[in-house]
């Protein structure tokens, strides 16, 4: 049997082709950091995740990114073996989040030099540099000969560093001269913060009222681990973007209901496959990506898999996924993320999960349709009440003849009856029902005005002149397509008289 040949192009595949979004490098390195922190806890180096510390420093002036964690680090004995291997990670079949052994090379596609530094407790500090410019030059001149090991030896440099300058145990990645792609998002602090808040295993905000309920539910089945991530020296760690409300536009917000709907999904063996939560809300429509909370988010080890639409096909209509606010935490080892972690490998475990999500997603769809229908009814009620309110203003203006005023009152009462009929057919909650009924009662009281004795705004004019103006005003209202505009006009005329 011939020897297996692995060509140099593999480096380009794992460094460029696997990661299409520059910000993905932060997910890969944070994933490795939290695994290292878990290892430090297991070794007794850290008490628990509350002592975790992942620092991301983006130096725009120097064009440099440094990501450092206080995890267990890598010993000098293992450093080169682990940093130079591609695939075959020792994490496979463990509780670690990464297991393919290629994520650390994600930065190769986005910088000129990639540097790894690490130290395990009581050991020396090791450093490995990858010269990305040299990699690209070699691959450009590549004639098909030469194995990947030859390339790696040629483009990497190993050194030991003075230990006193570094923590007792740590791991860090330095990306030197990140390339400008995608609007230079890899150096954009706001974009980085937004991305990390959604994908990373960070805590919920202290102001999010559902946080304790969610953690209590998830912790019944598996520990919900949260880690501290700081960006550019901030004393506030990054938190998930969930709050009690969400922005719909610059002037409008939606609000979450008081209770969450807990999710518990069993796997093919009857064990727990996944747990999670959905928070019903106002369901005004699709939640804009800028709100950062839309979609049923899916997480393994509290790290998001894919984007907000990863399970959108589970909904009766895919658009309803973007109306949803919730998370699903995967515990089933049979549910395996694909290489890019933007979805899952297709198998029976995935099919089972999707099938058992259907009752929950159908309920979301039901709520979406119900709230959409109620909004349409509410608009018709508001239109009827606004019309009646305008007529009440016109009658109180005192500019019409008694006959015209009486006709207007009948018209307004008809609109109130219309509003009441819509109200009976709808299923508003008690608060909405009370508010609408109060508005109807107020308008009914206003329409009880005694027209014949209410007086006129033109009482200071002689009767013949007053009657003439009343008839003219009757005609203005009768032929105007906009009653509010007509009232404004007549108010000005009366004021001038």
Number of C-alpha atoms within 10 A of each C-alpha: 3 4 5 6 10 11 16 21 15 14 21 16 12 21 20 18 13 17 22 11 13 21 21 22 21 20 21 22 23 25 22 20 26 29 20 21 27 21 17 24 18 13 11 11 18 18 12 16 16 11 13 22 20 24 21 23 19 22 15 13 6 9 14 17 21 17 22 22 27 25 29 27 25 24 19 17 11 9 21 15 10 16 17 15 13 17 13 12 14 13 14 13 9 10 12 18 18 23 18 16 18 20 24 21 21 23 29 24 25 24 21 19 22 25 20 21 24 30 27 21 17 10 16 20 28 23 21 20 17 22 20 21 13 16 21 16 10 15 15 9 8 13 8 10 9 13 14 16 13 11 18 17 12 14 16 18 13 16 10 13 15 9 14 9 8 15 15 19 22 25 27 22 22 21 22 21 17 22 16 13 12 10 8 13 15 22 22 13 16 10 14 18 16 17 17 25 21 21 23 27 27 21 20 21 16 11 10 14 16 21 15 12 14 20 17 12 17 21 13 10 14 16 12 17 18 20 24 21 27 19 19 13 11 12 9 10 18 23 23 21 18 23 17 15 15 22 16 16 12 6 6 8 12 17 16 19 14 11 13 17 14 18 18 18 23 15 19 15 8 8 11 16 23 24 22 23 24 22 19 21 22 17 23 15 17 16 23 16 11 12 15 19 24 23 26 25 28 24 20 20 23 23 24 24 23 19 16 23 19 18 18 19 14 21 20 16 12 14 16 27 27 19 24 27 24 22 24 22 24 23 19 19 12 15 21 17 17 14 16 16 20 14 18 16 14 12 11 13 19 17 13 15 20 16 12 15 18 14 12 17 23 16 14 23 22 14 18 22 15 15 19 16 14 18 17 12 19 19 12 16 21 15 14 21 24 16 17 27 22 15 24 23 14 23 24 19 18 18 26 25 21 19 12 19 21 17 11 21 23 15 15 24 21 14 20 24 15 15 23 18 12 17 19 10 10 16 15 17 8 8 8 12 14 12 10 18 14 12 14 20 12 11 20 18 10 16 23 10 14 10 19 12 8 13 13 20 18 19 10 9 13 9 11 9 10 18 16 12 19 21 14 15 21 18 13 16 20 13 11 12 10 9 17 16 12 17 21 11 13 18 16 10 12 13 9 7 10
